[in-house]
Amino acid sequence: MKYLFLLHSPGGPPQDQAGVLIDCAPLQPASSATTVRVRDGQTILTDGPAAELREQFGGYTLVECADLDEALRWAATIPAASTGWVEVRPVIAVQVPS
């Protein structure tokens, strides 16, 4: 199962000794975001993040693990877990229409 780690602090990816790492990257500051909404068929673009929060995501890591316990063990190895926190979320598998 895939898990997304949302990093709430600067920090690098976990050491990938077991081949679980799929992708990871730091994010530009929230001020660089553009929010897209579609209402009544009209696309509305807003500069900035969708929600004004004190804490912002610093990056993400995507892993594939056997279960949540394994994902949590990997999340604990990320430097962001020591300086901020790591939110771990299971990814729902979706079939992309062809």
Secondary structure, 3 states (H helix, E strand, C coil): CEEEEEECCCCCCCCCCCCCEEEEEECCCHHHCEEEEEECCEEEEEECCCCCCCCCCCEEEEEECCCHHHHHHHHCCCCHHHHCCEEEEECCCCCCCC
